[in-house]
Amino acid sequence: MTALKKSDILEALKEVYLPGSQQNIVDAGCIKNLQVFGDQVDIDLTLPTPTLQARKKTEVAILQTIHQKVYEKAKINIKVQVVNSPKTNTIQLRGKSIDGVDSIIAISSGKGGVGKSTIAANIAVTLSKMGLRVGLLDADIYGPSVPTMFDLEGERPLSVRVHGKEKMEPLENYGVKILSIGFFTKPSQAIIWRGPMASKALNQLIFDSAWGNLDFLLVDLPPGTGDIHLSIVQAIPLSGAVVVSTPQHVALSDARKGIAMFQQEHISVPVLGLIENMSYFTPKELPNNKYYIFGMGGAQKLAKDKDVPFLGQVPLVQSIREASDFGRPASLQNGGEIVDSFRNITQNMVHQLLKRNKTLPPTKIVEITTMTGCQAVKEMS
C-alpha cells in the first residue's frame, strides 16, 4: 500500500461541499484537524447547525470521496462538532422552546385568500372540543384576522406576573388561548413595519406571554414564504406544518412553493399534510349537487405529487364565512357536514403528528446563515 498523504486527502475533500452551499469543506475551514496513521484517517470536522440528515450526508460524502479518490481500504474516523454562526441574513428571534407547550404546528398557505386563518381557527376549536389544551398565535402581522373570528375585536391582553416577570396573558374564547398583533392596533390602522419591527413584535407575542400548559399551539402564518416564516422557524421548534390551498391552479402553484419551503434541507420542518379549502359548492336548494367552482381534486393531486398526506376537504359554504364574520367559528356547531369535515381534518392532522413523533427526533430551531459556521469559527479563532 502507498503511504497515505494528508495533502492528497485534503485535495480530494475539496470535492465535498457543505449542504446548501457552493463552498467545499476545506476552503470553508470545516476541517479542524486531520491525522493520518498508516491506513487510518482521523478527521475532526466542524459544521454549521444543519439537520441530522445533512450531517450524515456530509459524512457519507467524505467516506466515499476518500475511498474513491485516495485509497479504497482506508479506515476513516470522523468526529463532528456542530457550531452556530453568529452572522445571519434574517432577524434572529430568541431561539428556544416555549415552556409548557407540547406541540407547535404552523398553519400556512402559499397565497392569500384561500381561507388559511379560517381553517386555523376551526382546527383550534375542534382540538378544544376534543378535550385538548389549545393556543392560537396569529402571526399574520400585516393582516391579523383571528380577533374578528373569535369575537375579540377591541379586547386587549392583561399583564400577569409569572416567576417574578411581567407577561402578557392570552385572551381566551371557546376554549382557545389567543394572541394577535390585532389586539394592539385599531381595526382601521395599517401596520407599516419593516422586517426587524415585525420580528420584534412577533418575538414578544411568542416569548413574553404566559401561555401556560398547552397540548397544541397553532401558529397562523401570513401567506407566502417571507421574513415572518423564516423568523418563526428560527425562533421556535415547530413540530410540523400544515399547508392550506384551494383546488385552483394558481393557488396550487403557490402551495407547492409553500411545501417546498418547509422541505428545504436547511429548514426541514415535517409537512403534516395539505388541506383543500373551498373544494366544492352545494346550494341549499340542490343539496345533492356539487359544483367544483375552483377545479376538482387539485390539492389531492398535489399532495400525491409531493408525497405529503392529504388531510381532507372543506366545502365552500356560506355559513363558514358568516360564522367567521360573526366571531363564532363554524366548528362550534353541534353537528353537520362542516363540523364533520373539520373533525376529520383535525384527527388526520393529529394522527400525522403522532406518526411523525414516532419516526423523527424533536424538531430543532433552524439556523439560516449567510456565513457558514465553519467560517465563523475560523474567523473567531
C-alpha positions as CSV (number, residue, x, y, z in Angstrom):
1,M,0.0,0.0,0.0
2,T,1.3,3.5,-0.8
3,A,1.5,5.7,2.3
4,L,-1.5,8.0,2.6
5,K,-0.6,11.7,2.4
6,K,-2.5,14.4,4.2
7,S,-2.2,16.6,1.2
8,D,-3.9,14.1,-1.1
9,I,-6.8,13.7,1.3
10,L,-7.3,17.4,1.6
11,E,-7.2,17.8,-2.2
12,A,-9.8,15.1,-2.6
13,L,-12.0,16.6,0.1
14,K,-12.3,19.8,-1.9
15,E,-14.9,17.9,-3.9
16,V,-17.1,17.6,-0.8
17,Y,-19.5,20.6,-0.5
18,L,-21.4,21.9,2.5
19,P,-25.2,21.2,2.3
20,G,-26.9,24.2,0.6
21,S,-23.6,25.9,-0.1
22,Q,-21.2,26.3,-3.0
23,Q,-18.2,26.1,-0.8
24,N,-16.3,22.9,-0.1
25,I,-15.5,21.8,3.4
26,V,-11.7,22.5,3.0
27,D,-12.0,26.1,1.8
28,A,-14.8,26.8,4.3
29,G,-12.4,25.8,7.1
30,C,-14.6,23.0,8.4
31,I,-11.7,20.5,8.8
32,K,-10.1,21.5,12.1
33,N,-7.8,18.5,12.4
34,L,-6.6,15.8,10.0
35,Q,-4.3,13.0,11.2
36,V,-3.0,10.0,9.2
37,F,-1.7,6.9,10.8
38,G,-0.9,4.2,8.2
39,D,-4.2,3.4,6.6
40,Q,-6.2,5.1,9.3
41,V,-7.6,8.7,8.8
42,D,-8.9,10.7,11.7
43,I,-10.9,13.8,10.8
44,D,-12.2,16.5,13.2
45,L,-15.0,18.3,11.4
46,T,-16.9,21.4,12.4
47,L,-20.3,22.0,10.6
48,P,-22.9,24.8,10.9
49,T,-26.1,23.6,12.5
50,P,-27.8,21.6,9.7
51,T,-30.3,18.8,10.0
52,L,-29.2,15.4,11.1
53,Q,-29.8,14.2,7.6
54,A,-27.5,16.9,6.2
55,R,-24.7,15.9,8.6
56,K,-25.0,12.3,7.7
57,K,-24.9,13.2,4.0
58,T,-21.7,15.1,4.5
59,E,-20.1,12.2,6.4
60,V,-21.0,9.7,3.7
61,A,-19.6,12.1,1.0
62,I,-16.3,12.3,2.9
63,L,-16.1,8.5,3.2
64,Q,-16.9,7.9,-0.5
65,T,-14.5,10.6,-1.7
66,I,-11.5,9.3,0.2
67,H,-12.2,5.7,-0.7
68,Q,-12.7,6.6,-4.4
69,K,-10.0,9.3,-4.8
70,V,-7.3,8.3,-2.4
71,Y,-7.4,4.7,-1.0
72,E,-10.4,2.3,-1.1
73,K,-9.4,0.5,2.1
74,A,-8.7,3.5,4.2
75,K,-10.2,3.3,7.8
76,I,-11.8,6.6,8.4
77,N,-13.0,8.1,11.7
78,I,-15.0,11.3,11.6
79,K,-15.8,13.4,14.7
80,V,-18.4,16.1,14.0
81,Q,-18.7,19.2,16.1
82,V,-21.8,21.4,15.4
83,V,-21.3,25.1,15.6
84,N,-23.6,28.1,15.2
85,S,-22.8,31.1,13.0
86,P,-23.1,34.5,14.7
87,K,-23.9,36.2,11.5
88,T,-27.3,35.7,9.9
89,N,-29.2,37.2,7.0
90,T,-32.5,37.5,8.8
91,I,-33.7,38.9,12.1
92,Q,-32.9,36.4,14.8
93,L,-35.5,35.7,17.5
94,R,-34.7,34.1,20.8
95,G,-34.5,30.5,19.7
96,K,-35.9,28.3,22.4
97,S,-38.8,26.1,23.2
98,I,-41.9,27.5,24.9
99,D,-42.3,26.3,28.5
100,G,-45.4,24.1,28.9
101,V,-46.2,23.8,25.2
102,D,-46.0,20.2,23.8
103,S,-46.5,20.6,20.1
104,I,-46.3,23.7,17.9
105,I,-47.9,23.4,14.4
106,A,-47.7,26.1,11.7
107,I,-50.7,26.7,9.5
108,S,-49.6,28.2,6.2
109,S,-50.6,28.9,2.7
110,G,-48.8,29.8,-0.5
111,K,-51.1,32.7,-1.3
112,G,-53.7,34.9,0.4
113,G,-57.4,34.4,0.1
114,V,-57.5,30.6,0.4
115,G,-59.0,30.6,3.9
116,K,-55.9,29.7,6.0
117,S,-57.0,31.7,9.1
118,T,-60.5,30.2,8.9
119,I,-59.0,26.7,8.8
120,A,-56.6,27.5,11.7
121,A,-59.5,28.9,13.8
122,N,-61.7,25.9,13.2
123,I,-58.9,23.4,13.8
124,A,-58.1,25.2,17.1
125,V,-61.8,25.0,18.2
126,T,-62.1,21.3,17.1
127,L,-59.0,20.4,19.2
128,S,-60.5,22.2,22.2
129,K,-63.8,20.3,21.7
130,M,-61.7,17.1,21.8
131,G,-60.6,18.0,25.3
132,L,-57.1,19.3,24.5
133,R,-55.5,22.5,25.7
134,V,-55.0,24.8,22.7
135,G,-53.4,28.1,21.9
136,L,-53.6,30.1,18.7
137,L,-50.9,32.6,17.8
138,D,-51.9,35.0,15.0
139,A,-48.5,35.6,13.3
140,D,-50.0,37.4,10.3
141,I,-48.5,40.7,11.4
142,Y,-49.8,42.7,8.5
143,G,-53.3,41.2,8.2
144,P,-54.4,39.9,11.6
145,S,-57.9,38.4,11.4
146,V,-58.1,36.0,14.4
147,P,-59.5,38.6,16.8
148,T,-62.5,39.0,14.5
149,M,-63.0,35.3,14.1
150,F,-63.1,34.8,17.9
151,D,-65.3,37.8,18.7
152,L,-62.4,39.5,20.5
153,E,-62.1,42.8,18.5
154,G,-61.2,45.7,20.7
155,E,-60.0,43.5,23.5
156,R,-56.5,43.8,25.0
157,P,-54.5,41.2,26.9
158,L,-53.8,41.9,30.6
159,S,-50.5,41.7,32.3
160,V,-49.8,38.8,34.7
161,R,-46.7,38.1,36.8
162,V,-45.1,34.7,36.3
163,H,-42.0,33.7,38.2
164,G,-41.2,37.3,39.0
165,K,-41.6,38.5,35.4
166,E,-44.4,40.5,33.8
167,K,-46.0,38.6,31.0
168,M,-49.0,39.1,28.6
169,E,-51.9,36.8,29.4
170,P,-53.5,35.5,26.2
171,L,-57.2,36.2,25.8
172,E,-59.4,33.1,25.7
173,N,-62.6,32.2,23.9
174,Y,-64.3,28.9,23.0
175,G,-61.6,27.1,25.0
176,V,-58.7,28.6,22.9
177,K,-56.0,30.9,24.2
178,I,-55.3,33.6,21.6
179,L,-52.7,36.3,21.0
180,S,-52.6,38.6,18.0
181,I,-51.0,41.8,16.9
182,G,-54.6,42.8,16.2
183,F,-55.1,43.2,19.9
184,F,-52.7,46.2,20.0
185,T,-53.8,48.1,16.9
186,K,-57.1,49.7,15.8
187,P,-59.2,47.9,13.2
188,S,-58.6,50.7,10.6
189,Q,-54.9,51.0,11.4
190,A,-52.5,49.8,8.7
191,I,-49.3,48.1,10.1
192,I,-46.4,49.5,8.1
193,W,-43.4,47.8,9.5
194,R,-40.1,46.7,8.1
195,G,-38.8,43.2,8.9
196,P,-37.0,44.0,12.1
197,M,-40.0,45.6,13.7
198,A,-42.3,42.8,12.7
199,S,-39.9,40.2,14.0
200,K,-39.6,42.1,17.3
201,A,-43.4,42.2,17.7
202,L,-43.6,38.5,16.9
203,N,-40.8,37.8,19.4
204,Q,-42.8,39.4,22.2
205,L,-46.0,37.6,21.3
206,I,-44.2,34.3,21.5
207,F,-41.9,34.6,24.4
208,D,-43.3,37.4,26.6
209,S,-46.6,35.7,27.0
210,A,-48.0,33.4,29.7
211,W,-49.3,30.5,27.5
212,G,-49.4,28.1,30.4
213,N,-49.6,24.4,29.7
214,L,-50.8,23.6,26.1
215,D,-51.1,20.4,24.2
216,F,-51.1,22.3,20.9
217,L,-50.0,25.8,19.9
218,L,-51.2,26.6,16.4
219,V,-49.3,29.4,14.5
220,D,-51.4,31.1,11.9
221,L,-48.7,32.3,9.4
222,P,-49.1,35.1,6.9
223,P,-49.4,33.9,3.2
224,G,-46.3,33.3,1.2
225,T,-42.8,32.4,2.1
226,G,-41.2,35.6,3.6
227,D,-39.4,37.0,6.6
228,I,-42.0,36.0,9.1
229,H,-41.8,32.4,8.1
230,L,-38.0,32.3,8.4
231,S,-38.3,34.1,11.8
232,I,-40.8,31.5,13.1
233,V,-38.6,28.5,12.1
234,Q,-35.6,30.3,13.7
235,A,-37.5,31.2,16.9
236,I,-39.3,28.0,17.9
237,P,-39.0,24.3,17.2
238,L,-42.0,23.5,15.0
239,S,-43.4,20.0,15.3
240,G,-44.8,20.3,11.8
241,A,-46.6,22.4,9.3
242,V,-50.0,22.2,7.5
243,V,-50.5,23.9,4.1
244,V,-53.9,25.2,3.0
245,S,-54.9,25.6,-0.6
246,T,-57.9,25.8,-2.9
247,P,-58.2,23.5,-5.9
248,Q,-57.4,26.4,-8.2
249,H,-54.3,26.0,-10.3
250,V,-52.9,29.4,-9.3
251,A,-53.3,28.6,-5.6
252,L,-51.8,25.1,-6.0
253,S,-48.8,26.6,-7.7
254,D,-48.1,28.7,-4.6
255,A,-49.0,25.9,-2.2
256,R,-46.3,23.8,-4.0
257,K,-43.8,26.6,-3.1
258,G,-45.0,26.6,0.5
259,I,-44.4,22.9,0.8
260,A,-41.0,23.2,-0.8
261,M,-40.1,25.9,1.8
262,F,-40.7,23.6,4.7
263,Q,-38.9,20.8,3.0
264,Q,-35.7,22.8,2.3
265,E,-32.7,20.9,3.6
266,H,-31.7,23.8,6.0
267,I,-35.3,24.1,7.3
268,S,-36.6,20.6,7.3
269,V,-39.9,21.0,9.1
270,P,-42.2,18.0,8.6
271,V,-45.2,18.8,6.4
272,L,-48.1,17.0,8.3
273,G,-50.4,17.4,5.3
274,L,-52.3,19.5,2.8
275,I,-55.9,20.8,3.3
276,E,-58.1,21.7,0.4
277,N,-60.5,24.5,1.2
278,M,-63.5,25.6,-1.0
279,S,-63.4,22.2,-2.6
280,Y,-66.9,22.4,-4.0
281,F,-70.2,24.3,-3.7
282,T,-73.6,22.8,-2.8
283,P,-76.6,25.2,-2.9
284,K,-79.3,24.7,-0.3
285,E,-82.0,24.2,-3.0
286,L,-79.9,21.4,-4.6
287,P,-78.3,19.5,-1.6
288,N,-77.3,16.6,-3.7
289,N,-75.4,18.6,-6.3
290,K,-71.7,19.6,-6.1
291,Y,-70.2,22.4,-8.2
292,Y,-66.4,22.4,-8.4
293,I,-66.0,26.2,-8.9
294,F,-62.2,26.2,-8.5
295,G,-61.5,22.9,-10.0
296,M,-61.7,19.3,-8.8
297,G,-59.3,17.4,-6.6
298,G,-56.3,19.7,-7.3
299,A,-55.0,19.6,-3.7
300,Q,-55.3,15.8,-3.6
301,K,-53.2,15.5,-6.7
302,L,-50.6,17.9,-5.4
303,A,-50.4,16.0,-2.1
304,K,-49.7,12.8,-4.0
305,D,-47.2,14.5,-6.3
306,K,-45.3,16.0,-3.3
307,D,-45.7,12.8,-1.2
308,V,-47.3,14.5,1.7
309,P,-50.5,13.4,3.4
310,F,-53.9,14.8,2.3
311,L,-55.8,15.8,5.4
312,G,-59.2,16.5,3.9
313,Q,-61.6,18.8,2.1
314,V,-63.7,21.7,3.3
315,P,-66.6,22.7,1.0
316,L,-67.5,26.3,0.0
317,V,-70.4,27.0,2.4
318,Q,-71.9,30.4,3.2
319,S,-72.3,29.5,6.9
320,I,-68.5,29.2,7.3
321,R,-68.0,32.7,6.1
322,E,-70.8,34.0,8.2
323,A,-69.5,32.2,11.3
324,S,-66.1,33.8,10.9
325,D,-67.5,37.2,10.4
326,F,-69.7,36.9,13.4
327,G,-66.8,35.7,15.6
328,R,-68.1,32.2,16.2
329,P,-66.1,29.5,14.2
330,A,-68.3,27.1,12.3
331,S,-66.9,24.0,14.1
332,L,-68.7,25.2,17.3
333,Q,-71.9,23.8,15.8
334,N,-73.2,20.5,17.3
335,G,-73.1,18.6,14.1
336,G,-73.4,18.6,10.3
337,E,-71.2,18.3,7.3
338,I,-68.9,21.3,8.2
339,V,-68.3,20.0,11.8
340,D,-67.6,16.5,10.4
341,S,-65.1,18.0,7.8
342,F,-63.1,19.8,10.4
343,R,-63.2,16.9,12.8
344,N,-61.9,14.6,10.1
345,I,-59.1,17.0,9.1
346,T,-58.1,17.6,12.8
347,Q,-58.0,13.9,13.6
348,N,-55.9,13.3,10.5
349,M,-53.5,16.1,11.5
350,V,-53.1,14.7,15.0
351,H,-52.6,11.2,13.5
352,Q,-49.8,12.5,11.3
353,L,-48.2,14.3,14.2
354,L,-48.2,11.1,16.3
355,K,-46.7,9.3,13.4
356,R,-44.0,12.0,12.9
357,N,-43.1,11.8,16.6
358,K,-42.5,8.1,16.4
359,T,-40.2,8.3,13.4
360,L,-38.4,11.6,13.8
361,P,-36.4,13.3,16.6
362,P,-37.7,16.5,18.1
363,T,-37.5,19.4,15.6
364,K,-34.6,21.8,16.2
365,I,-34.7,25.5,15.8
366,V,-33.4,26.4,12.4
367,E,-30.2,28.4,11.8
368,I,-30.2,30.2,8.5
369,T,-26.9,32.0,7.8
370,T,-25.0,34.0,5.3
371,M,-21.7,32.7,6.6
372,T,-21.0,29.1,7.3
373,G,-20.4,28.1,10.9
374,C,-17.0,26.8,9.8
375,Q,-16.0,30.2,8.6
376,A,-17.3,31.9,11.7
377,V,-15.3,29.6,14.0
378,K,-12.2,30.1,11.7
379,E,-12.7,33.9,11.9
380,M,-13.1,33.9,15.7
381,S,-10.1,31.6,16.3
